[in-house]
Every structure is written in C-alpha cells, then in structure tokens.
Amino acid sequence: MSDEHITLTAGDAEVDVLPGNGGRVGGLRLGGVELLRQGERYGCFPMVPWCGRLRDGRFRDGAAVRQMPLNAPPHAIHGTARNAPWRTARTSTDEAVLTYDLTDPWPYPGRVTQQVALTEESLTLTMSVETHGSSFPAQLGWHPWFLRNLGGEDVTLGFEPAWQEERGEDHLPTGRRVDPRPGPWDDCFGMPGGVDVTLTWPGQLRLKVTSREEWVVVYDEQAEAVCVEPQTGPPDGLNTHPRLVTPLEPLEASTTWTWTRL
C-alpha cells in the first residue's frame, strides 16, 4: 500500500484522498471538524465492480459462472478495488482523478476512473467502468462512514424511499419489495427519483447525499458511524439487476454531498 496522501481544499473544506488505500476518501473536514470515521477501513471507499454482498461470491455471465473470493463468508462483499492501490492520474487544489485497472480475481480487463471534486459547499464523487475488450456485468457505488456524533447530538437521517428491499436471513434481498420499515438498518432502499438522504447533526450541520441512481443502502447498526451508500443496483445486483459494461457503453455514476452549517 503506497502512503500517497492528497489533500484537496476549498474555503474551509478539506478532503484527504488516499490512492494507495483503495482509492478512498480518507477524511472530510469542515472548519477543522472531521465528518468521516477514521481508520484504514473507513473514510469513504469506492465499491466496484460490485456493491454490497454477492451471494456465495458467484455471478453468472452467459453460460459461465464466475467465483469471487469469499471475503465476507459465505458471501463476497463490496468489490475488489477497495483493497487495491489506485494510480493518480492528475490532481489540482480542489480535484483528484484516480484510476484502477481491474485484475485478478475479477475475470475481465477494464479500467475504473474516479474523480473527487471539492467546492466550498460540496464534494462530488464520479466513477466510471470502461472496457476495450469483452463486455461484462458490473456495479459501482460508494461506502461512506459518517461519524454519528460530531461533539453535540447524534445525527438523524431523513429520507423518503419508495420501497425497501426485503432482507433475508442471509442479509441479501429476497427479491420482494416492502414498505420502508423503521431502523436500525442494514438495508437497501429504492428511490426512483434519485437518491436523496439528509444527515442532520442538530445545531451543527446538515449534509445531503444525492445521486441520480435509485438505490441506496443505509447501515446504522454501529455505534460510531452511519453509512449512506448510493449505488447502481441492489446487493447481489450482478445476479439480479446486471448492468452491462460494453466497449461503447461504460457504466458511470456520481454522488454529491452538499452541506449547510446550522
């Protein structure tokens, strides 16, 4: 793991980008206050080429069944890129662009590009998966760990999903959509008009997570942090909602975090 550390600044906002540690955003500070849980597994990491759990680590591509390592037995979780070093393509004061070439254990060649762009009021993460060879199914998304507490009251979550993916005992969607249920959650929700989730630290900060994608996983079962994860499909989506990456059609998505002081 390279220890390259890129710091972006805009106004009193600062973002740490860690190419060597899975291309993750390692920190987001507003006026010196850190919003993301610290540690090499945390911050905000890209989930690619799949998001969440992949049932038994397997997916089908035509007649072929592909097997991924079971890094969350009995399943595989969160893709391969978060455990690999990325390369820095370019940086400026308020932007970084990173690339990652898909390789073993993923069976298809391809390139992932992630742009991290900071302004005084927002952070936008944009990712694409491209192939110049064979087509393949893929997903992408982001897994931020927002601190539950910034020194005042605990964060509250506000969002109005159209449905919740019913979760089986194996933590994977059953394929049924149900009315949204109260938390705590480790659950996937559908927002057909685009992801729109508001985190409010009372008296301190309001932060909106938005994306044109219509899937979001919310995970708030840990004491330290809450996760709001926009993604291009539900968990196990390589099997249930595959999005095909072709030489003519990359898979692209973005998410923007916009903040307001209270």
C-alpha positions as CSV (number, residue, x, y, z in Angstrom):
1,M,0.0,0.0,0.0
2,S,1.5,3.3,-1.0
3,D,1.1,6.1,1.5
4,E,0.4,8.8,-1.1
5,H,-1.8,11.4,0.6
6,I,-3.6,14.0,-1.5
7,T,-5.3,16.9,0.3
8,L,-7.9,19.0,-1.6
9,T,-9.0,22.4,-0.2
10,A,-11.8,24.8,-1.0
11,G,-12.6,27.5,1.5
12,D,-12.5,25.8,4.9
13,A,-13.3,22.4,3.5
14,E,-10.5,19.8,3.3
15,V,-10.6,16.3,1.8
16,D,-8.0,13.6,2.1
17,V,-7.6,11.2,-0.9
18,L,-5.7,8.0,-0.4
19,P,-4.9,6.4,-3.8
20,G,-2.9,3.6,-2.2
21,N,-5.7,2.5,0.2
22,G,-8.4,1.5,-2.3
23,G,-8.8,5.0,-3.8
24,R,-10.8,6.0,-0.8
25,V,-11.6,9.4,0.6
26,G,-9.8,9.2,4.0
27,G,-11.3,12.3,5.5
28,L,-13.6,15.3,5.1
29,R,-13.1,18.3,7.4
30,L,-15.3,21.4,7.5
31,G,-13.8,24.1,9.6
32,G,-11.4,21.5,11.1
33,V,-14.3,19.2,12.1
34,E,-13.9,15.7,10.7
35,L,-17.1,14.1,9.4
36,L,-15.8,10.6,8.4
37,R,-14.8,7.8,10.7
38,Q,-11.0,7.5,10.7
39,G,-9.1,4.3,10.1
40,E,-7.7,2.4,7.1
41,R,-11.0,0.5,6.6
42,Y,-13.2,3.6,6.9
43,G,-13.5,7.0,5.3
44,C,-15.4,6.6,2.1
45,F,-14.4,3.8,-0.3
46,P,-15.5,3.0,-3.8
47,M,-17.5,-0.2,-4.3
48,V,-16.6,-1.6,-7.7
49,P,-17.1,-3.9,-9.7
50,W,-19.9,-4.8,-7.4
51,C,-21.7,-3.4,-4.4
52,G,-22.7,-5.0,-1.1
53,R,-22.9,-8.7,-0.8
54,L,-22.6,-11.1,-3.8
55,R,-24.5,-14.3,-3.0
56,D,-21.9,-17.2,-2.4
57,G,-19.4,-15.0,-4.2
58,R,-20.8,-16.1,-7.5
59,F,-22.4,-14.5,-10.5
60,R,-23.4,-15.7,-14.0
61,D,-22.2,-14.2,-17.2
62,G,-24.0,-16.0,-20.0
63,A,-23.2,-19.7,-19.5
64,A,-20.2,-19.1,-17.3
65,V,-20.4,-19.0,-13.5
66,R,-17.7,-16.7,-12.0
67,Q,-16.4,-17.2,-8.5
68,M,-15.1,-14.4,-6.3
69,P,-13.2,-14.8,-3.1
70,L,-15.5,-15.1,0.0
71,N,-14.2,-12.0,1.9
72,A,-17.5,-11.9,4.0
73,P,-18.3,-15.7,4.3
74,P,-20.4,-17.1,2.9
75,H,-20.5,-14.2,0.5
76,A,-18.2,-11.8,-1.3
77,I,-18.7,-8.1,-0.4
78,H,-18.0,-4.6,-1.8
79,G,-16.0,-5.4,-4.9
80,T,-12.2,-5.7,-5.3
81,A,-11.0,-2.2,-5.8
82,R,-11.2,-1.1,-2.2
83,N,-8.3,-3.4,-1.3
84,A,-6.0,-2.4,-4.1
85,P,-3.8,0.6,-4.9
86,W,-5.1,3.1,-7.4
87,R,-3.0,5.4,-9.6
88,T,-3.1,9.2,-9.5
89,A,-3.9,10.5,-13.0
90,R,-4.0,14.2,-12.0
91,T,-4.5,16.5,-9.1
92,S,-5.1,20.2,-8.5
93,T,-6.0,22.2,-5.5
94,D,-9.6,21.0,-5.4
95,E,-9.7,17.9,-7.6
96,A,-8.1,14.5,-7.9
97,V,-8.6,11.9,-10.6
98,L,-7.6,8.3,-9.9
99,T,-7.6,5.1,-12.0
100,Y,-7.7,1.4,-11.2
101,D,-7.2,-1.4,-13.7
102,L,-9.4,-4.4,-13.0
103,T,-7.4,-7.5,-12.4
104,D,-7.5,-10.9,-10.6
105,P,-9.7,-12.1,-9.1
106,W,-12.0,-10.2,-11.4
107,P,-12.1,-12.1,-14.7
108,Y,-12.4,-9.3,-17.2
109,P,-10.0,-6.5,-18.1
110,G,-11.3,-3.0,-17.6
111,R,-10.5,0.4,-16.1
112,V,-12.2,2.3,-13.3
113,T,-11.8,6.1,-13.1
114,Q,-12.8,8.1,-10.1
115,Q,-12.9,11.9,-9.9
116,V,-13.0,13.6,-6.5
117,A,-14.1,17.3,-6.8
118,L,-14.4,19.7,-3.9
119,T,-16.1,23.1,-3.6
120,E,-16.7,25.2,-0.5
121,E,-20.2,23.7,-0.2
122,S,-20.0,20.2,-1.7
123,L,-18.0,17.1,-2.6
124,T,-18.8,15.2,-5.8
125,L,-17.5,11.7,-6.5
126,T,-17.8,10.4,-10.1
127,M,-16.9,6.9,-11.2
128,S,-16.8,5.1,-14.5
129,V,-16.0,1.5,-15.5
130,E,-14.8,1.0,-19.1
131,T,-13.8,-1.9,-21.2
132,H,-12.0,-2.1,-24.5
133,G,-12.5,-5.8,-24.8
134,S,-15.2,-8.2,-23.7
135,S,-18.4,-6.9,-22.2
136,F,-19.2,-7.8,-18.5
137,P,-21.7,-7.1,-15.8
138,A,-20.7,-4.6,-13.1
139,Q,-22.0,-2.3,-10.4
140,L,-20.4,0.7,-8.7
141,G,-21.2,2.8,-5.6
142,W,-19.7,4.5,-2.6
143,H,-19.5,3.5,1.1
144,P,-19.0,6.5,3.4
145,W,-18.8,6.1,7.1
146,F,-20.2,9.3,8.5
147,L,-19.5,9.9,12.2
148,R,-22.6,9.5,14.3
149,N,-21.6,12.3,16.6
150,L,-19.6,15.5,15.9
151,G,-19.4,16.6,19.6
152,G,-23.1,17.6,20.0
153,E,-26.2,15.5,19.5
154,D,-26.2,12.3,17.4
155,V,-27.0,12.5,13.7
156,T,-30.5,12.0,12.4
157,L,-31.4,10.5,9.0
158,G,-34.1,11.9,6.7
159,F,-35.2,10.2,3.5
160,E,-38.4,9.0,1.8
161,P,-37.8,5.8,-0.1
162,A,-40.4,4.3,-2.4
163,W,-39.7,0.8,-1.1
164,Q,-37.3,-1.3,0.9
165,E,-35.8,-4.5,-0.4
166,E,-36.9,-7.2,1.9
167,R,-33.8,-8.6,3.6
168,G,-33.5,-12.4,4.1
169,E,-31.7,-14.1,7.0
170,D,-28.6,-14.2,4.8
171,H,-28.7,-10.3,4.6
172,L,-29.4,-10.4,0.9
173,P,-32.6,-9.1,-0.8
174,T,-35.2,-11.7,-1.3
175,G,-36.5,-10.0,-4.4
176,R,-39.6,-8.7,-2.7
177,R,-40.2,-5.0,-2.2
178,V,-41.8,-4.0,1.1
179,D,-42.9,-0.7,2.7
180,P,-40.0,1.0,4.4
181,R,-39.5,-0.2,7.9
182,P,-38.0,1.6,10.9
183,G,-34.3,1.1,11.7
184,P,-31.8,0.2,12.7
185,W,-30.9,-0.7,9.2
186,D,-28.5,-2.7,7.1
187,D,-30.9,-2.5,4.2
188,C,-31.3,-1.4,0.6
189,F,-34.0,1.2,-0.4
190,G,-35.4,2.3,-3.7
191,M,-35.6,5.9,-4.6
192,P,-36.7,6.1,-8.3
193,G,-36.4,9.8,-8.5
194,G,-32.7,9.6,-7.4
195,V,-31.0,9.1,-4.0
196,D,-31.7,11.9,-1.6
197,V,-30.8,11.4,2.0
198,T,-30.3,14.2,4.6
199,L,-28.0,13.7,7.6
200,T,-28.5,16.3,10.3
201,W,-26.3,16.9,13.3
202,P,-28.6,19.1,15.3
203,G,-27.3,22.7,15.8
204,Q,-24.2,21.9,13.8
205,L,-24.5,20.7,10.2
206,R,-26.9,19.4,7.6
207,L,-25.5,17.2,4.8
208,K,-27.4,15.9,1.8
209,V,-26.3,12.8,-0.1
210,T,-27.7,12.8,-3.6
211,S,-27.3,10.7,-6.7
212,R,-29.2,10.1,-10.0
213,E,-29.0,6.4,-9.1
214,E,-32.1,4.9,-7.5
215,W,-30.6,2.5,-5.0
216,V,-29.2,3.4,-1.5
217,V,-28.0,1.1,1.3
218,V,-28.3,2.6,4.8
219,Y,-26.3,0.9,7.5
220,D,-26.6,2.4,11.0
221,E,-26.0,-0.7,13.3
222,Q,-22.7,0.5,14.6
223,A,-22.2,3.0,17.5
224,E,-19.5,5.1,15.8
225,A,-20.9,5.8,12.4
226,V,-23.8,5.7,9.9
227,C,-23.4,4.7,6.2
228,V,-25.4,6.1,3.3
229,E,-24.3,4.2,0.2
230,P,-25.6,5.3,-3.3
231,Q,-25.1,2.5,-5.8
232,T,-26.2,1.4,-9.3
233,G,-28.1,-1.6,-8.1
234,P,-29.1,-3.5,-5.0
235,P,-26.9,-6.0,-3.2
236,D,-26.4,-9.2,-5.3
237,G,-27.2,-7.0,-8.3
238,L,-24.7,-8.7,-10.5
239,N,-27.2,-11.6,-10.4
240,T,-30.5,-9.7,-10.1
241,H,-30.0,-6.3,-11.9
242,P,-26.9,-6.7,-14.0
243,R,-25.6,-3.5,-15.8
244,L,-23.5,-4.4,-18.8
245,V,-20.3,-2.6,-19.5
246,T,-19.5,-2.7,-23.2
247,P,-16.8,-1.0,-25.4
248,L,-19.5,1.5,-26.4
249,E,-21.2,2.0,-23.1
250,P,-19.2,2.5,-19.9
251,L,-21.0,2.3,-16.5
252,E,-21.0,5.8,-15.0
253,A,-22.4,7.2,-11.8
254,S,-21.9,10.1,-9.4
255,T,-22.9,11.2,-5.9
256,T,-22.7,14.7,-4.4
257,W,-22.6,15.6,-0.7
258,T,-23.8,19.2,-0.1
259,W,-23.5,20.8,3.4
260,T,-25.0,23.7,5.3
261,R,-23.9,24.9,8.7
262,L,-26.8,25.2,11.2
